Amino acid sequence: MRLLNKVNAGALQFTLVVIVLIATLLASFVLFIDIHQKLAFQDVLSGEVIRLTDKGITRSLLDFEKTTRSSNESFYNISGSQLGVSTENWGLLEKVTSSAQIKNKAFSKIALIGAKQIGNKSVVLYMNDTGLPLSVAGNTRIVGDVYLPKQGVKSTTVNNQYYNNTVLIQGKQQTTSGIPDLSPEFIQLIVDYCDSKFPISGDQVTVFEAGIDYKNSFHDPLMTLVSSEDVYVKSNELIGNVILYSESKIVLSKASKVEDIILIAPEIIIEDGFKGTVQCFASSKIAVGEQVQLNYPSSLVVYDRQALARTDEPFKNYIDIGKNTKVAGSIVYYGFKQNNNLVPQVLIREDAIVIGEIYCSQNLQLEGTVNGTIYADKFVLEKFGSTYQNHLLNATIDRSGLPKEFIGMVVEENKTKGVAKWLY
């Protein structure tokens, strides 16, 4: 009898253990299903909120006019969704911030946007009619359609260098009606930056100090670095949502690390061997050394506010791109036309490459290569002790080397937006 009682007690104990295990497993399974459903729902929300931010970026691309707005939307029957889109200038481009929230999920994206090159995609050169033909010598190559003075194009000789190719223009030639205008808003943007009329947040204004790194996310308020003296960026790291302003001059050394910032000064010098991404705005001159690499989307801009006041004073304002240097982005020299001007305001030296666009309202001296489009009043060539008007020697203009995704500055013919770069 005692043995039977022991067996019954052991069986009962075993049964209870099994029941507890089964209950634990069932509870774990139910908990797993619940967690899985919650995670799946969170994944759905994450996907929806990301898509909602994409929708905000798309809105800004479709609206050519600069806007600042916010909106509330329902999205896939999920209530409480919110979308805010803000747009502000960042150099020659626009910075668009799209922020979305659905329930407890929030996400934001920031993009630099500009103008797609959807005008005449085959045009590589626009010139004004200055009464002189375009004269080509040496190994000059022009591949693409061109708008030239009514005198057209001819081969010539410069310092005993004859034109070596059989075809003068590998594309269509049309008589120019003038170079396309920059939009009034774009011109005002250039003027404001070069005149130092840029947005300043009082809490983020800092006196620049050599040897200190400045890094700032585009999700955070703008950081403005200022100096009343010459600024030499020797070994600093300047990265992100940062504007560096000097009342006199800024110099970037090869050892500095500069990414996505804006420089503003009367004079900007980029020393030999520098590599980085930067937008430069100057009221006097920008000098870029040799073997420099300015990554996309960089820009070099000079606004000559003194041009109207000049009479016989020679031009002192210019953009100079050194030998074997590569610029991916936009180069702009904007100033009022002066008669009897025979010096270059933009100089692209031998073996330098520009991937993008050049807009020069005065004289351009091209000795290197432009993979993209040139808008220029006329060409000059200061060589061998002489000045040649509307001459090209050993220059290349060829749009085929320009990426299809290139996003640049706003001229009247390009009014469709695209994303140049996603920011951090």
C-alpha positions in Angstrom: 0.0 0.0 0.0 2.8 2.4 0.8 4.4 1.5 -2.5 1.2 2.4 -4.3 1.0 5.7 -2.5 4.6 6.5 -3.5 3.8 5.7 -7.1 0.7 7.8 -7.1 2.5 10.7 -5.5 5.4 10.5 -8.0 3.0 10.4 -10.9 1.2 13.4 -9.6 4.4 15.2 -9.1 5.5 14.4 -12.6 2.1 15.4 -14.0 2.4 18.8 -12.2 5.9 19.3 -13.6 4.6 18.5 -17.1 1.7 20.9 -16.7 4.0 23.7 -15.5 6.4 23.1 -18.4 3.5 23.1 -20.9 2.0 26.3 -19.3 5.4 27.9 -19.4 5.9 27.0 -23.1 2.4 28.2 -23.9 3.0 31.5 -22.1 6.3 31.9 -23.8 4.7 31.2 -27.2 1.9 33.7 -26.5 4.5 36.2 -25.4 6.6 35.5 -28.5 3.6 36.0 -30.8 2.7 39.2 -29.0 6.3 40.6 -29.2 6.5 39.5 -32.9 3.3 41.3 -33.7 4.5 44.4 -31.9 7.9 44.3 -33.7 6.2 43.7 -37.0 3.9 46.7 -36.3 6.9 48.8 -35.4 8.6 47.7 -38.6 5.5 48.7 -40.5 5.6 52.1 -38.8 9.3 52.5 -39.4 8.8 51.8 -43.1 5.8 54.1 -43.3 7.5 57.0 -41.6 10.6 56.6 -43.8 8.3 56.7 -46.9 6.5 59.7 -45.5 9.9 61.6 -45.3 10.6 60.6 -48.9 7.3 62.1 -49.8 8.3 65.3 -48.2 11.6 65.4 -50.3 9.6 64.6 -53.4 7.3 67.6 -52.7 10.2 70.0 -52.5 11.6 68.6 -55.8 8.3 69.3 -57.6 8.0 72.8 -56.3 10.6 75.0 -57.9 9.8 78.0 -55.7 11.5 77.9 -52.3 9.0 77.0 -49.6 8.8 76.4 -45.9 5.7 74.5 -44.8 4.4 71.7 -42.7 1.3 69.5 -43.2 -0.7 66.8 -41.5 -1.6 63.7 -43.4 -3.2 60.3 -42.9 -1.2 57.5 -44.3 -2.4 54.0 -44.9 -5.2 54.5 -42.4 -2.8 55.2 -39.6 -4.0 58.2 -37.7 -1.8 60.9 -36.1 0.8 61.1 -38.9 2.7 64.4 -39.3 5.0 65.7 -42.1 7.1 68.8 -41.9 9.2 70.1 -44.8 11.5 73.1 -44.5 13.8 74.6 -47.2 16.7 77.0 -46.9 19.7 77.9 -48.9 23.0 76.1 -48.4 25.5 77.8 -50.8 24.4 77.4 -54.4 22.1 74.6 -53.4 19.0 74.2 -51.2 18.9 72.2 -48.0 15.6 70.4 -47.6 14.7 68.8 -44.3 11.8 66.4 -44.3 10.6 65.3 -40.8 7.8 62.7 -40.3 6.2 61.2 -37.3 3.6 58.3 -37.1 2.5 57.5 -33.5 5.8 57.1 -31.6 8.0 56.7 -34.7 9.9 59.7 -35.9 12.4 60.1 -38.8 14.0 62.9 -40.8 16.0 63.2 -44.0 18.1 66.1 -45.2 19.0 66.6 -48.8 20.9 69.1 -50.9 18.9 69.9 -54.0 19.6 71.9 -57.1 18.7 72.2 -60.8 18.8 69.2 -63.1 20.5 69.8 -66.4 17.4 69.1 -68.5 17.7 72.0 -70.9 19.4 71.1 -74.1 21.5 68.2 -72.8 23.8 68.3 -75.8 24.8 72.0 -75.5 28.4 72.4 -74.1 29.0 76.1 -74.8 27.0 79.3 -74.7 28.7 82.6 -75.7 27.7 86.2 -76.1 28.2 87.9 -79.5 31.2 90.2 -79.1 31.7 90.6 -82.8 34.6 88.1 -83.0 34.6 84.5 -84.1 35.7 81.7 -81.8 39.2 80.7 -82.9 40.6 77.3 -82.1 44.3 76.2 -82.2 46.4 73.2 -81.2 44.6 70.2 -79.8 41.4 72.0 -79.0 38.3 69.7 -78.9 34.7 70.8 -78.7 32.3 67.9 -78.5 28.6 69.0 -78.4 26.3 71.7 -79.6 27.4 75.3 -79.3 25.9 78.8 -79.4 28.5 81.1 -81.0 28.8 84.7 -82.3 27.4 85.2 -85.8 31.0 85.0 -87.1 31.1 81.4 -86.1 34.3 79.4 -85.5 37.6 79.2 -87.4 40.9 77.4 -87.1 44.0 79.5 -86.3 47.6 79.4 -85.2 48.9 80.4 -81.8 52.7 80.5 -81.3 53.1 78.2 -84.3 50.6 75.7 -83.0 48.2 74.9 -85.8 44.8 73.4 -85.3 45.3 69.6 -85.3 41.8 68.2 -85.7 39.7 67.9 -88.9 36.4 69.0 -87.5 36.1 72.4 -85.7 33.0 71.5 -83.7 31.7 68.0 -83.2 28.1 69.1 -82.9 25.6 71.6 -84.1 26.4 75.3 -84.4 23.8 77.9 -83.8 24.0 81.7 -83.6 23.8 82.9 -80.1 21.2 85.2 -78.7 23.2 85.6 -75.5 24.1 83.4 -72.6 21.1 82.2 -70.5 20.4 84.4 -67.5 20.8 83.3 -63.9 17.5 83.5 -62.2 17.0 86.7 -60.2 16.7 84.7 -57.0 20.0 82.9 -57.7 21.8 86.2 -58.4 20.5 87.6 -55.1 21.7 84.5 -53.4 25.2 85.0 -54.7 25.1 88.7 -53.7 24.0 87.9 -50.2 26.7 85.3 -49.6 29.5 87.3 -51.1 28.3 90.4 -49.1 28.2 88.2 -46.0 24.4 88.4 -45.6 24.0 84.8 -44.5 21.8 83.4 -41.7 23.3 83.6 -38.3 22.0 81.9 -35.1 23.2 83.9 -32.1 23.8 80.9 -29.9 26.0 79.3 -32.6 28.4 82.1 -33.4 31.9 81.2 -32.4 35.3 83.0 -32.9 37.4 80.7 -35.0 40.4 79.2 -33.2 43.3 77.4 -35.0 43.9 73.9 -34.0 40.3 73.2 -32.9 38.0 70.8 -34.8 34.5 71.9 -35.6 32.0 69.2 -36.5 28.2 69.9 -36.7 25.4 67.7 -38.0 22.9 69.2 -40.4 20.2 68.0 -38.0 21.6 70.6 -35.5 21.5 74.4 -35.6 23.9 76.2 -37.9 27.4 76.8 -36.5 29.0 80.1 -37.6 32.7 80.6 -37.1 33.9 84.2 -37.5 37.2 86.1 -37.5 38.2 89.7 -38.1 41.7 88.5 -39.2 43.2 86.2 -41.8 42.2 82.6 -41.1 44.7 79.8 -41.8 43.0 76.4 -41.6 46.1 74.3 -41.1 45.2 71.0 -39.4 41.6 71.6 -38.4 38.6 69.4 -39.2 35.7 71.5 -40.4 32.7 69.2 -41.1 29.0 69.6 -41.7 26.6 72.4 -40.9 29.3 75.0 -40.6 30.0 78.5 -42.1 33.5 80.0 -41.7 33.6 83.7 -42.3 36.7 86.0 -42.3 36.7 89.7 -42.9 39.9 89.5 -44.9 41.2 86.1 -46.1 40.8 82.3 -45.6 43.5 79.8 -46.5 43.0 76.0 -46.6 46.0 73.9 -46.2 46.7 70.4 -47.5 46.5 69.0 -44.0 43.1 70.3 -43.2 39.9 68.2 -43.5 37.0 70.1 -44.8 33.7 68.5 -45.8 30.4 70.2 -46.9 31.0 73.6 -45.2 30.7 77.1 -46.6 33.6 79.6 -46.7 33.0 83.3 -47.0 35.7 85.9 -47.3 37.0 88.7 -49.7 39.8 86.3 -50.6 40.0 82.5 -50.4 43.2 80.5 -51.1 43.2 76.7 -51.4 46.8 75.4 -51.2 48.4 72.7 -53.3 47.3 69.1 -52.7 44.1 69.9 -50.7 41.2 67.4 -50.9 37.7 68.1 -49.7 34.2 69.3 -50.4 33.5 73.0 -49.9 31.5 76.0 -51.2 33.5 79.2 -51.5 32.1 82.7 -51.8 34.4 85.7 -52.3 34.0 89.3 -53.2 37.6 89.6 -54.5 39.3 86.4 -55.6 39.6 82.6 -55.2 42.9 81.0 -56.0 43.1 77.2 -56.1 46.5 75.6 -56.2 47.9 72.7 -58.1 46.8 69.0 -57.7 43.8 70.0 -55.6 40.7 67.8 -55.6 37.4 69.6 -54.8 34.7 66.9 -54.6 31.1 67.1 -55.7 29.2 69.2 -55.0 31.8 72.0 -54.5 31.4 75.5 -55.8 33.7 78.5 -56.3 31.8 81.9 -56.6 33.1 85.4 -57.0 30.7 88.4 -57.1 32.4 91.5 -58.4 30.4 94.3 -56.8 33.0 96.9 -57.9 32.7 96.4 -61.6 30.3 99.2 -62.2 32.6 101.7 -60.5 35.6 100.9 -62.6 36.8 102.9 -65.5 40.4 102.2 -66.6 41.4 100.2 -63.5 42.4 96.7 -64.4 40.5 93.8 -63.1 41.8 92.4 -59.8 38.9 90.0 -59.1 39.2 86.5 -60.5 39.0 82.7 -60.0 42.2 80.8 -60.7 42.3 77.0 -61.0 45.8 75.6 -60.8 47.4 72.9 -62.9 46.3 69.2 -62.5 43.4 70.3 -60.2 40.0 68.7 -60.4 36.8 70.6 -59.5 33.5 68.7 -59.4 30.6 71.2 -59.1 30.0 74.8 -60.2 32.3 77.8 -60.9 30.6 81.2 -61.0 32.1 84.6 -61.7 29.3 87.3 -61.8 29.9 90.9 -62.4 28.8 93.7 -64.7 30.4 93.9 -68.0 33.3 96.3 -68.6 34.4 97.5 -72.0 38.0 97.0 -73.1 38.5 94.2 -70.6 41.3 91.9 -71.9 42.2 89.9 -68.8 40.6 86.6 -67.7 38.2 86.6 -64.7 38.2 82.8 -64.7 41.4 80.9 -65.5 41.4 77.1 -65.9 45.1 76.2 -66.2 46.7 73.3 -68.1 45.6 69.8 -67.2 43.0 71.1 -64.8 39.6 69.4 -65.1 36.2 70.9 -64.3 33.3 68.4 -64.0 30.2 70.5 -64.0 29.5 74.0 -65.1 31.2 77.4 -65.5 29.3 80.6 -65.6 31.4 83.6 -66.4 29.8 87.0 -67.2 33.2 88.3 -68.3 36.3 86.6 -69.7 37.3 82.9 -69.5 40.7 81.6 -70.2 40.5 77.8 -70.7 43.7 75.8 -71.0 42.3 72.6 -69.4 39.2 70.4 -69.7 35.5 71.1 -69.0 33.3 68.0 -68.8 30.0 69.9 -68.7 28.7 73.2 -69.9 30.3 76.7 -70.2 28.4 80.0 -70.1 30.8 82.8 -71.0 30.8 86.3 -72.4 34.0 85.5 -74.3 37.3 83.7 -74.2 40.7 85.3 -73.8 44.2 83.8 -73.9 47.1 85.5 -72.2 50.1 83.5 -73.6 53.5 84.1 -75.1 53.5 87.8 -74.4 50.3 88.4 -76.2 46.5 88.5 -75.5 44.3 86.7 -77.9 40.6 87.4 -77.9 38.1 84.5 -78.3 40.9 82.0 -78.7 41.2 78.5 -77.4 44.5 76.6 -77.4 44.7 72.9 -76.4 41.4 73.1 -74.6 38.7 70.5 -74.3 35.0 71.0 -73.8 33.1 67.7 -73.8 29.8 67.0 -71.9 30.1 63.3 -72.3 32.2 63.2 -69.1 29.4 64.8 -67.0 27.5 62.2 -64.9 23.8 62.1 -65.8 23.0 62.6 -62.1 24.8 66.0 -61.9 22.8 68.6 -60.1 24.0 72.2 -60.4 23.1 75.9 -60.3 19.9 77.5 -61.5 19.9 79.1 -64.9 16.7 80.1 -66.7 16.6 76.9 -68.8 17.0 74.5 -65.9 14.1 74.6 -63.5 13.6 71.0 -62.6 15.1 70.0 -59.2 17.1 66.9 -58.2 19.0 65.6 -55.2 22.7 66.4 -55.3 23.6 64.8 -51.9 22.1 63.3 -48.8 23.3 65.0 -45.6 23.9 63.7 -42.1 
